[in-house]
């Protein structure tokens, strides 16, 4: 007889036993010591946590991938964006946006608990997914085959972020952590406000009230604060001419009202730091009705630094095969820029969820505030020999920039699920949701200084500016954007049971009201033709020229004037309304066949108007707000979108086929004819009001195999036919690129996907080894009509943003005693077109990045976890090539972090 061993049954042991062994009977246990026969549970947290997720995926009617919170925790990913790159066919761009099946972010839709929420990103409707911390995520569902109960704006896939709900028992968890990056020894900083550490400016950078009053007072058709107009307006107000000196004094008082102490210095950077707190509980029979009331609240704070060297350039020739194309010379470049950028990101997130359950009724209410602030300090040295700008010519253009961008998303969400038992409604399932959310982005003050560095014999000599250079030597930008979305919907379903079959009929409505209000204001200093400024005589001092005019006497002593730079259209208003209804069936035939499908009707209306808020003369607004302009800026579409899915199931495998008709509509900013700087590509970008929506036919097939020991495999194929896809193309002028959007004629995307979770060894090193991963191989082709060619080089090519391959590999280890867990995680994507080439130049390709991470977790006891992570072990940089020559490069950091979490 085997010896009997006493031990305390805990959650880990129970979950392993219940999830890993399909034939294991349910174990009834409590927290008291029990005598049971000693058992060696050969399993892992990975397979344990994946089992429930796999079961949900098996039960989905349409092809989908699901990632649970335990899997996210295992890979050490801190936000939704980082976690989603582990999903089959998904790749991460700029640490914010997800490309599904190699298609750009416009081909992916993002929802929160099934609801549409606005984006705080100034340049995209798509939400930057790094704003959602992993601490609030219960699971991530990526549906790749369209179903009629989801929005028809569907291309590569739909990402549904499902947040943590009311706990089944009391939970109180604290986590703290820190990280070190190898690029962050020293970086650029400047004097900010006292509340910067909270990700919020305290008013130091805000546009002063005196300036706002001046814009409303000194008007010449548009707001005009020039000395000449101030003198004209004041003279008219006072009934007699005022002197030039008085007008100059008023103008200079406006300069003095602006924030002016933005000089940078280089210093040691603090390590990254983060903390999380989660507390929740569930109470029984609070109101005397026998129901359950629960709550869950969370708080997360992260303060991160990123410091990098960047290189940007413009090619001078198409034929580079015989040239030395190193970054250090100009054999291949007509212009190049070397840039040093330091960014401080503060993320502050808070949430509160309340839930009540009673007799088949479940109502949840939640509030969430997500703040993501980026504070940037940078300088760039620009050379263009054709304009005598090079170290060899003795002069280089310097651009110092300080910018504080505060993004915030507030979400109020109420959801209900009801299983009805009333008379004729008996057996009807009904669920509903209402979400009111607001995204705001503020740049209270951005200062960009463009001057000259003088060199002598290749060595820095001084930083200067003289009035004859013109331009915008000191340029201020103030930005304010508000995006509001009100989204509500309902679904009703009823199941009917027959001999050997089951039919569920479902119907519902989905409604969206969205408005976006965007405003930007520019101011610049203008100096007299004879004004000479000696700003610095050493490179360290050159970093501090943002504080050159911080002393009032310096303003008084120089011939400087501030001007309001307002184009006829740099602000815009946009509104969008969607009314949608759907009907679907889900038919189970016997034990093996399942047919699902239906039709969705969407009525889509949108208008985006570019104009100037500072235009006081109706004539200046007439063409921007005319009936013709409004019609041109309006999109009105209504259509039906169908979907069909067929599934054949056995215990060990499933075969799925899906078809869906969908649409991808242009982003609001892509439709607005306003030029802006795209932070994702770093190119000047111009909207196109003539863009059309793209319509897609989507085909999916997948075979899934499930082993008795928990191993599973899947292989699939997909094909997409796209009519009028929206593509980005580069045009070159004044030595710099501009990105523009156009509709191509057609495009196709096709490929295969494979995924696995497999045990390698169950008794090695006192634990179990498992491997998991996925590979996607695909191709695409976009075709542009000859009549629409313009300056494009290639009429046929891959789609913008499409990678031919995406791969994820994990090697995982779990000790049998549950104290140790480790993973080696590898991710890579194939090269992808950043923008289409023009004028004979090839397309610009972002190069593959091989990412290798190591995550180790130690569980000293049931309530404590210590996690050690090494990220980007290979240290590969972001690179873009054109004509096989490097045109862009950005340094990527290697990171080491340590996190400790405790549950009480």
Order of alpha helices (4+ residues) and beta strands (2+ residues): beta-alpha-beta-alpha-beta-alpha-alpha-beta-beta-beta-beta-beta-beta-beta-alpha-alpha-alpha-beta-beta-beta-beta-beta-beta-beta-beta-beta-beta-beta-alpha-alpha-beta-beta-beta-alpha-alpha-beta-beta-alpha-beta-beta-beta-beta-beta-beta-beta-beta-beta-beta-beta-beta-beta-beta-beta-beta-beta-beta
